[in-house]
Amino acid sequence: MFLTKKKKRVHIDDREAKKKLCNQIYQQLRGLDYNYKQELLILCVGTDRSTGDSLGPMTGTFLGKSKNLPVSIIGSIENPVHASNLDEIISQINKKYQSPFIIAIDAGLGKKSSVGYIDVKEGPLKPGTGVNKDLSSIGDMHITGLVNVGGYMEYLVLQSTRLNIVMKMAEIIANSLILSINKINKVKVEKKLFFGS
């Protein structure tokens, strides 16, 4: 049994960051009620108009470049999912997909000692909490990249976040998701071979 209540995190400067994050995502999927027949959907939340808040869209763009990835990706630099269109996107998801398993991705603010960490948690993402916005929650699990320090002038902090940290984080999250999805698909194929479709 996996301890899904425990916060799982990895720092971007860890040499094994991609591998560790892949294992954490995979374990979280296994520990939750992910049905191998469910469609997997990755929702990348954020805006391209703010450096710090571009983590989600940047991750979506990196994921979109991966060929033959058997998931739906919503949110990219070209078509971001943000505060103004989040409810509309959620409504579209509910109409288009039948009970998908949603992994939501967003940037976050935290303590100085937490900056650079990527957290993997069960349950829905609550976007906008770092900037005191009350937005709709979404997801069966979520990944948050802590891009800067919170607690004071959050909008300015997000605007002045270094692009380097966001790009590095987005690349690690995207690569880790690809690795963990490939692991899940391997299990899917093995189950089909053993149990039939």
N, C-alpha and C positions, 0 to 999 in steps of 0.2 A: 504494500500500500504506500502510495506517495504522499508526502506531507505537503499538500497543496496550499495550506494556510500560511506556510512559511514564505517570507519574501525571498525571492531568488534574485541575485544581482551579480553583475560582473563589471569591472572597470575597463574602459577602452584602452588603457595602457598595458593591460595584462597581455602577454604574448600569446596566451591560450584563449583570448577573449571569444573568438568565433566558435571554437570548439565547445567551450564552457557554456556559452549562451545557447548554442544549438542543443546541448544536452538538457539545459533548463527548460527550453521551449518544449522539447520532446516529452520530458517528464511531466510538465504541466498539462499537456494534451492528454497524456496517458492517465494522469490523475483525475482529470475532469471527465465529464460524460461525453467525450468526443466519440461520436459514432463514425466508424470508418466509411459508412455509406453517405454520411452528410457531406454537403458541399462546403469546402473551406473558403472563407472570404477574408481578405485582409483589408481593413479600413485604415487608411493613413490620414490622420487629422492634422491640420495646420495650414498656414498660409505662406505663400512665397513672398509676401510683402514685409516679412520680419525675419531676420537671420535666425534667431533662436527658435522661432515657431515654424521654421521650414523643415524641421526634422522629419515629420510625417510625410509631407509631399516628396521630399528628397528620397526617402526610403522607398516610397511607391514608385518613383521614377527608376531607381536602381533595380527594383523587383521586376518592373515592366521590361527591362532589357534582357531578362533571363528567358531563354527560349524554352518552350514546352513545359512551363511551370503550370501544373494542373490546379490552379486556384484563380479566383476572381480577385483582382486588385482594384480598389476604389480609392482615389486620391493620389495626385502626382503634382509635379511642379506646373505642368500644363493645365491640369484640371483639379485644383485643390479642394479639399473638404474643410470648411471653416465655419465660424460662428454663424455667418449669414445664410449658409445653405445646408447646415447639418440636418435640420429637421426634414427638409425636402429630400435629402439623400437617404435618410433613415426610412422615409415613406416609400421611396423607390425600391430600396432593398426589400422591404416587407412585401411589396407587390411582385417583384421579380423572382425572389428566392423563397423556397419553402424550407423553413427552419435551418438556415445555414449555421455553421459554427464560425463565429466572428472573432478574429484577432484584431484588436484595435491598437494603433500605434500613435503616440503623441509625445511632444516635448514636455518637460516639467522643470520646475525650479525647486531648489532645496537648500539645505545647509551647505556652507562652503566645503565641508568635508565630503559631501555627497556628489559634488559636481564631477561629471565624467562617468558616473555609474549608470548602467542600464538595468532597470528593474523589470522582472517578469512576475505578474500577479494574476491570480484568478479573479473572475468577476468582471463587471463592466467598467469601461473607462469613463471617468467623469471629466470631460474636457472643460477647460476654462477655469479650473479651480485655482491654478497658479496666478491668475489675473483677476480673481474674485468674480468670475462670470458663472451664472447658473444655466448651464446648457444640458441638453438631453444626454443621458448615459447610454452607452452602447457597447456591446461585446460580451463574449463568454470568457475571454481572458484579454489582458492588455500588456503592452510593453511600453515603458516610459523611459525616455532618455533624459537624465538630469543635466541640462545644458548650461545652467547658470545659477546664481544665488538668488533666492527669493526673500520676500519680507519687506521690500521697500522699492517703490517706483518700478513695478514689475514690467510695464510696457516698455520703459526705457531700457531696462536690463535685457529684455528679449531682443530689442532693436540693436543693442550694442554687443550681443554675443558673437564670439569669434566664429567665422564660417568654418575654420579648420576643425573645431571640435564637433560641429554639427555634421559635416561631411564624413568625418571618421566614424562617428556614431552610426549614421545612416548606412554606411557601407557594411559595418559589423552586423547591424540588425538584419539587413537584407540578406547577406551571405549566410547568417545563422538560420534565418527562416528557410532559405533554399535548402540548406543541409538537413534541417529537421523535417521539412515536407518530403524530401527524398527518402528519409528514414521511414516516415509514416507510409509512404506509397509502397515501399518494400514490404512492410508488414501487411498492407492491403493485398498485394499480389500473393503473398504467402498464405494469407487467410483464404483467398479465393481458390487457390490451388488445393488447400487442405479441406475446406468446408464446402466449396462450390459457391456460385454467385448468390 
